[in-house]
Amino acid sequence: MQLQKTQDMVDSFEKIPVSIHAGLKQGAAAVAQEIASLIRSKQAKNENCVLGLATGSTPKSLYAELVRLHKQEGLSFKNVITFNLDEYYPIEPDALQSYNRFMHVNLFDHIDIDPKNIHIPNGEIPKEKIKAHCIQYEELIDQAGGIDLQILGIGNNGHIGFNEPGSSIFSKTRLVTLDNSTRIANSYEFATFSQVPRLAITMGISTIMKARRIILMAWGPAKAPVVQKAVEGHVDEQIPASLLQQHNDVSFVLDETSAAELTRYKYPWLTGEMDWTPALVRKAVVNMALKANKPILSLTNNDYRDHGLSELLVEEGDAYEINLKVYYMMRDTITGWPGGKPNANLPNHPERSEPYPKRCVIFSPHPDDDIISMGGTFQRLHDQGHDVHVAYQTSGNIAVTDEFVTRFMDFAVGFEEMFGIDSSKSNEILSQARAYLKNKKSNEIDTADIRAIKGLIRRCEAKATCRYVGLSDNNYHFQNLPFYETGTIEKKPMGEEDVLVTMELLRKLQPQQIYCAGDLADPHGTHKVCLEIVFEAMRRLKEANEPWVKDCWMWLYKGAWQEWDIAEIEMAVPMSPDQVMKKRHGIFIHQSQKDMVPFQGSDSREFWQRAEDRNSNTANLYAQLGLTKYAAMEAFVRWHY
């Protein structure tokens, strides 16, 4: 049984069948069911099932679901032959970042597949033998009868496998040079950018196109722009995924955020009749104003007609009336009182005036997300008299360089010697750390002592930030959630202990306001897991009829990577130039995250630069729409649980 294709494909826009799901878990489960059905149908015929497999963060949920189907529903993989798309070169097979290790950790070690049926390009083969190795890889696929089903992800530049922009549709398995943007995007897996391999072995586009069926999966808003180009754009070798338009059995499986740039989501009024809700009216008018480069109140009937919104004029009346309605919607999101303005009757204000003061809890996935993502709001809440608490959900220890460990251990030893304290133990730990770090290999994780020191460095920085804002020592809480503590960038899924720890803190504080990182595009995945933990904790507390829960509002901020779409923002907190500088100085307290940090992801700017650029851009968009011009703005969306 194949995935159900969307009945109305919006043919004039989408050139590839698209299946959109509420979230990545639902999408991955649907793909897993198709794979399971194919395997079983082949078993019934006593035939092998040949799968082409992908790596990276995208298929992790798929592989987890396949493992579940094997363990809980008896799905056997004894008749399955696999061929992986690619592998870094050169790389040891057991290196932490190797795709060989990835496949065994995430799938092969947990199912009953015959090891002889697993095929992954060899990242250790001598360079002079690579061409022969690639030819043999193609021959092995042919000998297996060809690939029945090929699973793909998509890179931000449109690559599939490691077929970078410009790859020919006739390309076969080969050694390729990685595009710099791909190396940057994958650098979060490596301690430093210089360690990211420059080469990789990849199946070619011709090899991929020979598969009888292809499913490309994409999750998260970061993939939305390239998904739109691949699905709705022209066939273009500069967007390798767009070449899939020429395959006769291909589907894109997306979550709602990765589909956000498709016409049916971005401009749904262009695809048919609409039910014009206030939110949709706001989205249409804001998008039109930005496209037309006009303030909202300057839009005319002709603008509405030129942008495909004639139906809205029929439904809602004259442009002037619609403009006013949307202008007031946007105006009412702006507030300098994120905790609600006391002793004021403001029915359209984003937050309630009462109770005042509120007890507020800011959940910070890493020890600096609070100040980076909502530092201005954080300071304003405290300055306006609210009882502000920060819950640091993880230690953030993997984002500290090895150099910082020895630097701070040197300080500890020197401090003890300066004041006549026995430094023998500190010296011993320092010597052990230096010896280990000097010889640490790519497939080794830090020792427990080194991870603890790195966690301590980040904890001290977080404490200093809270004191800088003005919080007392009782108002910051280090949760050290267990899911994070693997020592590698690869984290465990949300666990029961993570939820119980969070429920205990919430029961203790009983807040009226909660702030959480709603950044599902976090390249590490940590923000996403942290958010799911809070959601699950609040769900259980609500089910338990905890009386304070019904009076608690939850606001979502974005992490360092992206911002909310301006048409979605429900609370925008402006900052003056002085407040922007104060926030910057708060970010600077996190010295271990200054300059170049490990696992930085695809953005080479420092965190304070990302934050300031994002906040000023939000303010500029509001001004472009005809609202008051501020130096910067922090944005939030309310979550209704």
Secondary structure, DSSP 4 states (H G I P E B T S, - for coil): -PPPPPS--TTTT-SS-EEEESSHHHHHHHHHHHHHHHHHHHHHTT--EEEEE--SSTTHHHHHHHHHHHHHH----TTEEEEESEEEES--TTSTT-HHHHHHHHTGGGS---GGGEE---TTS-GGGHHHHHHHHHHHHHHTT--SEEEE---TT--BTTB-TT--TT--SEEEEPPHHHHHHHGGGSSSGGGS-SEEEE--HHHHHTSSEEEEEE-SGGGHHHHHHHHHS--BTTBGGGGGGG-SSEEEEEETTTTTTSHHHHSGGGSS-----HHHHHHHHHHHHHHHT--GGG--HHHHHHTT-HHHHHHH--HHHHHHHHHHHHHTTB-S-TT--TT---TTSSS-S-SSSPEEEEEESSTTHHHHHHHHHHHHHHHTT-EEEEEE-S--GGGS-HHHHHHHHHHHHHHHHHTT---HHHHHHHHHHHHHHHT--TT-PPPHHHHHHHHHHHHHHHHHHHHHHT--GGGEEE---GGGTTSSSPPPPP-HHHHHHHHHHHHHH--SEEEEE--TT-TTSHHHHHHHHHHHHHHHHHHTT-GGGGG-EEEEE--SS----TTT-SEEEEE-HHHHHHHHHHHHT-GGGSSS-TT--S--S-HHHHHHHHHHHHHHHHHHTTS---SEEEEEEEE--
